[in-house]
Amino acid sequence: METLVQTLAVVATMANAVVYGTDVFSAIVQRPALAHVDDAVLTSTMGQIHRFGDRRMPVPGVFGLLATVATAVAAGFGGRVTAAAAHDLTVRQLHHGHRGPPP
């Protein structure tokens, strides 16, 4: 059971790292670079980025969430209550942090 929990935790971490890595890249590189282009280029570029990102980014996001839930369940069944509780908090944070902007 220990190997299963560790494997699921690594998978969850890697899948969620894809999502957060994309966010960090956008904040550190993309945003400052696009601050120096005109409105037409900005609109076209962001449109293309969202066209591809909206299709591809849900895959690692959902995969990371499911792997995190599976890690919590496996840890709970394996008697690792602290690990299960930590993963439960992570799942709650992921769900809360990715709901989108408030209405």
Secondary structure, DSSP 8 states (H G I E B T S, - for coil): -HHHHHHHHHHHHHHHHHHHHHHHHIIIIIHHHHTTS-HHHHHHHHHHHHHHHHHHTHHHHHHHHHHHHHHHHHHHHTT-HHHHHHHHHHHHHHHHHTS-S--
